[in-house]
Amino acid sequence: MSLVIQKKIFYILLVVTLLISFKLIRISPIPGMSLLWNLHIFIFITIAMISLMHIHKFLKNLLDKLILFFLCLLTVFVLIRDFEGLQLNIIYFVLPVFFYYFFRNFSIKYEDIFKIFFVLSYVLIILFFLDFFSNNVLNLGIFDYSTFHEVSSSMGRIVADMADYKVHPFFGEKWLRVGGVSFAPQPSAVIYASFAGFHYIIYETYKTRKHLWIFFIYLFILFLYNSGTSIIVLLLLLVLSRRNKALNISVLILFFPLLFILTSIQYGGVGMALDTIELMWNGIYEIYLINAFTLNEFFYKSLVIGTGLNVDDNPISLLFEIDFIDILFQIGFINSIILILILYQARKYFFSLEKDGINLIPLYYLMLGIILGSIHYQSIFRYPNGIILFGIIGIISKIHIDNKKRKVILNG
C-alpha cells in the first residue's frame, strides 16, 4: 500500500498526530512547553464548537442519532451532578465524543484512512522507544515525568509522581513502566496491543511482510511494557479475528484459567496470583455487593446518573480496578446502554461494508482493542484512547453513508 498522502489527509494527520502525542510531548524539555500545557483541551473545545454549529448535517443514520443522544444525556447528567467536578468531567467524558464528528465530517477513501493509521502507528513506535530507553537505559530524560508533577502541581492539581517502577519477570530488574501517550502504563499499553492486532490482521489479509515485522515490533514493546492487560487484549483480538465460534467459546471457557497463569507469570508465582484474585474479590464485595444489598442511596443514584470522576467528598468510592464496572457507575446505567448500542451499531456497519467489498475490519479490531482494555483500568474514556475510539466510529459512519449513496446511484 502506497503512503503518498494528499494535502487534505496530511492536515488531518497533522492534527491527529499532535493530539495523540501531545500528552507525552509536553513533558519534554522544549522551552515554553509548560505554557501550552492545556493546548489539547482548547483543541477539543474548538472541535466541539464547530461540531455543534453544524450538528444539523450529522443526522443521516442511526449512529449519528445515537451519538447525539449520548452527548446530550452525558452533558445533562454531568450538569445535574455536583459542580465541583464539572470542568473535569466535561473534559474527560464529553469532549472526546466530539471526535466522532471530526472524522465524520471528512470524505476519505478507505485506502487513505489506512494511511492515517499507518503513520500514527509509526509515531507511536518512535515515541515509545524514545520514552523507554531515555528513562531506563540512556538516562537522557527526553520525557521527564517529574516535569508533569511540577507543572501540574503549580496549577493547583493533586497528582502522583508517575514513578511506576516494576520488576520485570524475565530480566529481574526494576524498570520504569513509562506512562506513554495515555500518561498511564496500562491504557498506553492497550493502545500498543490494539495496533499490534491492527497490523497482524492487515498481514493476514494482504500477506504483506512489512506489517508482520511491525507486529513483531509491537510484541517487543508489549514485552517491555510488562502489562498483563495489554497481553490479554492482544490475545483476545487474535482469537476473535479468526471468527471461529468454537474457538471463541473455548477461549471464554478457558479465560479465567489463562488469566490465572498470566497473573502468576507477571507477579512471580501462584501465591501472588491467588492473593491478587482474593484482593479483587474483596474489592468487588466491599464496594459493590455490600452497598447494593444495604440499599445505599448514593450507590443507586450513581447507578442511574453516574458519579463522574467521583472527585468530591462522596461517602463511598465506586471506583475499582475493573473499569467495565467503573464506567457503569461513572456515566450511569442509561448512558452505558447507549454506549453499548453505539458500539454495536458501529460493528454492524463494519461487517455490512465488508460484504460490499470495503474491508475496514483491521480498524474494527483496533477499536475493539481499546474497548477490551477496560477489563482493567481506564481505556475507553482515557485520552487519547477515547479520541481514537470515537474517531474510528466517525470514520465508519461516514463510509457507511457514502456506500449507501453509491449503491443508490448504481441501482438507480
Secondary structure, DSSP 8 states (H G I E B T S, - for coil): ------HHHHHHHHHHHHHHHHHHHTTS--TTGGGGTTHHHHHHHHHHHHHHHTGGGS-SSHHHHHHHHHHHHHHHHHHHS-STTHHHHIIIIIGGGGHHHHHHT----HHHHHHHHHHHHHHHHHHHHHHHHHHHTS---SS-HHHHHHHHHHTT--------EEE-TTT-SEEE---GGGTSHHHHHHHHHHHHHHHHHHHHHH--HHHHHHHHHHHHHHHHHT-HHHHHHHHHHHHHTT--HHHHHHHHHHHHHHHHHHHHHHHTSHHHHHHHHHHHHHHHIIIIIHHHHTT-HHHHHHHHH--TT--S--SS----S-HHHHHHHHH-HHHHHHHHHHHHHHHHHHHHHHHTT---HHHHHHHHHHHHGGGSS--TTSTTHHHHHHHHHHHHHHHHHHHHHHHHHHH-
